Amino acid sequence: QVQLVESGGGLVQAGGSLRLSCAASGRTSSTYNMGWFRQAPGKEREFVAVISWSGGHTYYADSVKGRFTISRDNAKNTVYLQMNSLKPEDTAVYYCAADRASAWLLRHRPNEYDDWGQGTQVTVSS
């Protein structure tokens, strides 16, 4: 099992930027693909981005492509989500998650991920 702790959320105006961090514990956490998801009030949890265990491959939801960047530093056991050009519709609780089962396939369904953080709130004002 991997323990995940997100940080970096907050209140920002539309057009602004935030960088979320996800600190992972566990000596093998650097071997897992890691994803970011978000959930707005009254909506289902949705995929945002995923990064391979090596950091060499990424995949994004169409809604954030070109604005968000996922990255990782395996020496620090940390995954990041740089969010630029934020929009009010990006407002949600953001979660990071670990996919312990898939080595090569970048997956995007929440039920395919094994471990979750507690989430961090991102609010974008218009």
ABEGO torsion letter per residue (X at the ends): XBBBBBBGBEBBBBGBBBBBBBBBBEAAAAABBBBBBBBBBGBBBBBABBBBAAGABBBBBAAABGABBBBBBAAAGBBBBBBBGBBAAABBBBBBBBBAABAABBBABAAABABBBAEBBBBBBX
